[in-house]
Amino acid sequence: MLKKIRTGNFQERTLEKLQDCAFWSEDFISKSKTFIRMKRKAKEPVSASELRVDGKQNVKIRLILETLNEIFPPPVPVPLNHGSQFQFLSAVCLSAQTTDVAVNLVTKNLWDKYPDAISTSTANLAALEMILQSIGLYKNKAKNLLGMSQMIVSDFAGQVPCNKEDLLKLPGVGPKTAAVYLSQMHGVPAMAVDTHVHRLALRWGLTKDAKDPNKVQKDLQNLFPMEHWTRCQLQMIYFGREYCPAKLHEPRHCPICSFVNLSEDDLNARLKGQVSHATTVPNAVVLSPVKRAKNIMSYEERRRELDFDGSLTSSPNVGTKIEPRNIALDIHLEEDEGFPKRRRKEK
């Protein structure tokens, strides 16, 4: 007799009955056990066609997406300056615990001297540290940048790999950086969780996990349609900076926090257009953002900086125009990416 699987309820009793029947082969029962284990795995993220509006949470998601699109209409500009795939990957690695403004200032000098992986691989470590010294963790970043460029040249013929497994082999590249790179350069949907996304997910009731970003990512990916992941993530980061800060936040004046805790009937009324979004907060869309910290790049500032017209310059390595997909701002890398964690407690 085969041992009983702890699958619970109906599935467990079904296996017991199968084992009592002599004509069921051991192979058949083994396959049945495998099937039950597969059924217990987590569900795949929902697509747009599967997103229903019959539950309060799904109605809330629809309203959040509509509000974010009103305040930050797509296409959303990419915040990190780059001219190639290698430069983009390098900029994302350098953005750990550093503002985009500071990274763009540093990379301007960096790309002048070392524009590609080949030239960077031959650079002197002290010279890289001198260029990067104005950003946080510059010694670790210089070391990782040098090691990453050398591995790209030696193992990948000077071209940045296009799959997650190979990207994770590069020094200084962790799961979040790889996800952001693949989403921008190769169109792979991604919803990386940084401090802003995590804070908003908790405030909006989209997750209950206050510690593990990986669990928060799974919660958000199960709620938002896959085609919205990358853009919505960037919109949430802009929103967290400009309208929903960690400190001195007034929920009743926030364009989204002001309605996320309403009843399902009120949310449905807004979704169906019976109540305008603008009535939730007076002049919600034109509401003045909170006073931002120094060197924080806003949505409008980035659009003006790029003279944004819906397109970006071509990437030499891609060979075609890069669509203005979105990238996570201030990706805070964890220990697995070679940097220590830096957590800020929310009051």
Buried (B, 14 or more C-beta within 10 A) or exposed (E): EEEEBEBEEEBEEBBEEBBEEEEEEEEEBEEBBEEBEEEEEEEEBBEEEEBEBEEBEBBBBBBBBEBBBEBBEBBBBBBBBBBBBBBBBBBBBBBBBBBBBBBBBBBEEBBEEBBBBBEBBEBEEEEBBEBBEEBBBBEBBBBBBBBBBBBBBEEBEBEBBBEBEBBBEBBBBBBBBBBBBBBBBEEBBBBBBBBBBBBBBBBBEBBEBEEEBEBBBBBBBBBBBBEBBBBBBBBBBBBBBBBBBBEEBEEEBBBBBBBBEBEEEBBBBBBEEEBEBEEBBEEBEEBEBBEEEEEBBBBBBBBEBBEBEEEBEEBEBEEEEBEBBBBBBBBBBBEEBBBEEEEEEEE
